[in-house]
Amino acid sequence: FKFIIQKNAGPAAARNNAIKNTSGKYILPLDADDKISKDYIGLAVKVLEASPNVKLVYCEAELFFKAKGIWKLKDFSLKEMLYENMIFCSALYRRSDYNSTSGYDERFRKGREDWDFWLRLLKSGGEVVKLPDVHFYYRKHKKARTKSANKNIEGIRKLIYENHKELYNDFFDNPINIYHQHAFYKTKYNILRKLTFRKPIE
C-alpha cells in the first residue's frame, strides 16, 4: 500500500496522482466511503484476461447508509452515455488503456470526472461488461458531491460535449442540443413528480 497526501484538488487530480504512483496491470478506483465485495476484483480481472476487446468491467450495485436497496443502473450503451453516465466510478480497467488517454480531466472538481473518463476510454472502441451480481456498495449521503455536481449539471454537460464532440457527431444529427434536450426532459419529469407529491429527481 502507498499512502499519498496532497492538497485537495478534486477527485480527478487525486485519481491521476494515485495512478501515477502505481505500477499494477489493472486499476479500480474506490472512494473511501464506498465498499466492494471480496470477489469483485477477481471476477472483473477474469473477464479482462479472457477478453482483450473488453475495456471496462463493472457490476450491479447496492445503496446503503441513508438509502438502501438495489441501485438500478441502465445497461451500458455508448449512445445513452452521451446523455447521462450509467457506470459508477469503481469499474475495473487496464492500466495500458488508461495510459492511452490523457487521464481524468482535472477540471471536474465537483464530480462527474468518471463520466468524462469512461467516454475518453471508450471513444476509440472497446466493449463494456457488467457482471450480473452486486459487488459494489455505494454509501448514500444526504449531502454527496454528486448533488453538488448536479447544481452545475449544464456546465458539466457543456464540458463533456466539448471534450467529446466527435462522439456526439457520430451519433447525433444536431449534437449541440443534446444536453439541452436532456435538461428539458428532466425538468418535465420533475414537474410530473411534483404534481404527484413526490420528490424531484436528483
C-alpha positions in Angstrom: 0.0 0.0 0.0 1.1 3.6 -0.6 -0.5 6.4 1.3 -0.2 9.7 -0.6 -1.0 13.1 0.9 -1.7 16.0 -1.4 -3.6 19.3 -1.4 -7.3 18.9 -2.2 -7.7 19.5 -5.9 -10.7 17.3 -6.6 -11.3 13.6 -7.3 -9.8 13.7 -10.8 -6.5 15.0 -9.6 -6.4 12.5 -6.8 -7.0 9.6 -9.2 -4.4 10.8 -11.6 -1.8 11.2 -8.9 -2.6 7.8 -7.4 -2.4 6.0 -10.7 0.9 7.8 -11.5 2.3 6.3 -8.3 1.4 2.7 -9.1 2.7 0.1 -11.4 -0.1 -2.5 -11.4 -1.7 -4.0 -14.5 -5.3 -3.1 -13.5 -6.9 -0.1 -12.0 -10.0 0.1 -9.9 -10.8 3.5 -8.3 -12.7 3.2 -4.9 -13.8 6.2 -2.8 -13.1 5.9 0.9 -16.7 5.7 1.9 -17.8 3.0 -0.6 -17.3 -0.8 -0.5 -16.7 -3.7 -2.9 -17.2 -7.4 -2.4 -14.2 -9.7 -1.8 -14.9 -11.3 -5.2 -15.3 -8.2 -7.4 -11.7 -7.7 -8.5 -11.1 -11.3 -9.2 -14.2 -11.7 -11.3 -13.5 -8.5 -13.2 -9.9 -9.4 -13.9 -11.0 -12.8 -15.2 -13.2 -11.0 -17.8 -10.4 -8.8 -18.9 -7.9 -11.6 -19.1 -10.3 -13.7 -21.2 -11.5 -10.8 -23.5 -8.9 -8.4 -25.0 -11.6 -6.4 -26.6 -13.2 -5.6 -23.2 -12.0 -2.3 -21.8 -14.2 -1.8 -18.8 -15.9 -4.1 -16.3 -18.4 -3.1 -13.7 -21.3 -4.8 -11.8 -24.7 -4.5 -10.2 -24.7 -2.1 -7.3 -26.5 -1.6 -4.0 -27.1 1.6 -1.9 -26.5 1.7 1.9 -26.4 4.2 4.8 -29.0 7.0 4.2 -30.8 5.0 1.4 -30.9 1.2 0.9 -31.7 -1.1 -1.9 -30.5 -2.0 -5.4 -29.1 0.8 -7.4 -31.0 0.4 -10.7 -28.4 1.0 -13.4 -29.2 1.1 -17.1 -27.5 -1.4 -19.3 -24.5 0.1 -21.0 -24.9 2.0 -24.3 -22.3 4.4 -25.6 -25.0 6.5 -27.2 -27.1 6.7 -24.0 -23.9 7.5 -22.1 -23.7 10.7 -24.1 -26.9 11.8 -22.3 -26.0 10.6 -18.9 -23.5 8.4 -17.1 -24.6 4.9 -16.2 -21.3 3.4 -14.7 -20.2 4.3 -11.2 -16.6 5.3 -10.6 -15.4 1.9 -9.3 -15.1 0.0 -12.5 -12.0 -2.1 -13.4 -9.9 -1.3 -16.4 -6.3 -1.9 -17.7 -3.5 0.5 -16.9 -2.4 0.3 -20.6 -5.8 1.7 -21.6 -5.5 4.4 -19.1 -2.1 5.3 -20.5 -3.6 5.6 -24.0 -5.7 8.5 -22.7 -4.8 11.8 -21.0 -6.2 10.6 -17.8 -9.1 12.1 -15.7 -9.9 15.7 -16.6 -9.0 17.7 -13.6 -11.4 20.5 -14.4 -14.2 18.3 -13.0 -13.6 19.4 -9.4 -17.1 18.6 -8.1 -17.7 15.2 -9.7 -18.7 13.5 -12.9 -15.0 13.0 -13.7 -15.7 9.3 -14.1 -18.4 10.0 -16.8 -15.9 12.0 -18.8 -13.2 9.4 -18.4 -15.4 6.5 -19.5 -16.1 8.4 -22.7 -12.4 9.1 -23.1 -11.6 5.5 -22.6 -14.2 4.1 -25.0 -14.1 6.6 -27.8 -11.5 4.5 -29.7 -13.6 1.4 -29.3 -13.8 -1.5 -26.9 -16.5 -3.4 -25.1 -18.1 -3.0 -21.7 -19.2 -5.9 -19.4 -21.5 -5.6 -16.4 -21.2 -8.5 -14.0 -24.7 -9.9 -13.1 -24.4 -9.7 -9.3 -24.0 -7.0 -6.8 -20.3 -6.3 -5.9 -20.3 -2.6 -5.4 -21.9 -0.8 -2.4 -22.5 2.9 -2.7 -22.8 4.9 0.5 -25.7 7.3 0.0 -25.2 10.5 2.0 -27.7 13.3 2.4 -25.1 15.6 1.1 -22.9 14.0 -1.6 -20.6 15.5 -4.2 -22.9 14.2 -6.9 -25.6 16.6 -5.6 -23.0 19.4 -5.7 -22.2 18.4 -9.3 -25.9 18.4 -10.2 -26.2 22.0 -9.3 -23.8 22.8 -12.2 -25.0 20.0 -14.5 -25.4 22.2 -17.5 -21.8 23.4 -17.2 -20.7 19.8 -16.8 -22.7 18.7 -19.9 -21.1 21.5 -21.9 -17.6 20.5 -20.9 -18.4 16.8 -21.7 -19.7 17.9 -25.1 -16.5 20.0 -25.8 -14.3 17.1 -24.7 -16.1 14.5 -26.9 -17.5 16.4 -29.9 -16.5 13.6 -32.3 -18.6 11.1 -30.4 -21.6 13.3 -30.4 -21.2 13.9 -34.1 -21.1 10.2 -34.7 -24.4 9.5 -33.0 -26.5 12.7 -33.4 -27.5 15.0 -36.3 -27.7 18.0 -34.1 -25.3 17.2 -31.2 -25.1 20.8 -29.8 -28.6 20.4 -28.4 -28.2 17.0 -26.7 -27.5 18.3 -23.1 -30.3 20.9 -23.5 -32.7 18.2 -24.6 -31.8 16.1 -21.5 -32.3 19.1 -19.2 -35.8 19.7 -20.8 -36.9 16.2 -20.2 -35.5 16.1 -16.7 -37.4 19.3 -15.9 -40.6 18.0 -17.4 -40.3 14.8 -15.4 -39.6 16.8 -12.2 -42.9 18.7 -12.8 -44.8 15.5 -13.2 -43.3 14.1 -10.0 -44.1 17.3 -8.0 -47.8 17.0 -9.2 -47.9 13.6 -7.6 -46.3 14.9 -4.4 -43.0 13.0 -4.9 -39.5 14.3 -4.6 -37.9 15.7 -7.8 -35.1 13.5 -9.3 -31.6 14.5 -8.5 
